[in-house]
Amino acid sequence: MSEGWVRRQEQTRRDVIDAAGQLIAEGGVEGLTMRKLAERAGVAVATLYNQFGDRDGVLVAFVSFGLDQLELELDAQPDAGPIDTTRELFEALDVEFAAEPEVWRPIFASLRSATGANGMGEVGDRVVAYIESDLAKAAADGLFVTDCDVEALARHIFITRTNRIEKWATLDIEWDAYRESSTLGLELILAAVLVDPYRGVALERSGAARKR
């Protein structure tokens, strides 16, 4: 494949993803049809099916693209170190969600029943792998009170978080409640496995510990 062809394919994919975000913001996931998307992106409907498969494939690609950009931004920052890297990941994701709730709310409401061991299909698998890598570094640095199954722990952290964001996506809770409860969930999980002084930091960050 020529370099020019690859660039054109990448640009087409970016155009489609941008158009998908616009249509979701305007009419929710229901407003995202392959015909409308093809018209907005300036491509043939057949091109969409060839590259993405169906509408669910477009949604997964949209979220995956956001993760790609987020990982590049995090990689460009100074190393936060184990545990804080996971915290920064969720913080950065929340910044994105809060910036465009009209896009992300319907997307998560749609993706909540996706397949995959971790939920949300390949997107969920990617996030779990990212967290697992961070937890493995924490284990290697002796930050855990016991030998932890970092894969299981990463999966539990992810599922706990997605349970809360699904509540926000389906309008069961407001944004502030999502933030408060998801922070509580993450930090209490960490406090259960971390050694001091990291355990104390997690308890303080959770908001559950009484100030002395």
Secondary structure, 3 states (H helix, E strand, C coil): CCHHHHHHHHHHHHHHHHHHHHHHHHHCHHHCCHHHHHHHHCCCHHHHHHHHCCHHHHHHHHHHHHHHHHHHHHHHCCCCCCCHHHHHHHHHHHHHHHHCHHHHHHHHHHHCCCCCCCCCHHHHHHHHHHHHHHHHHHHHCCCECCCCCHHHHHHHHHHHHHHHHHHHHCCCCCHHHHHHHHHHHHHHHHHHHECCCHHHHHHHHHCCCCCC
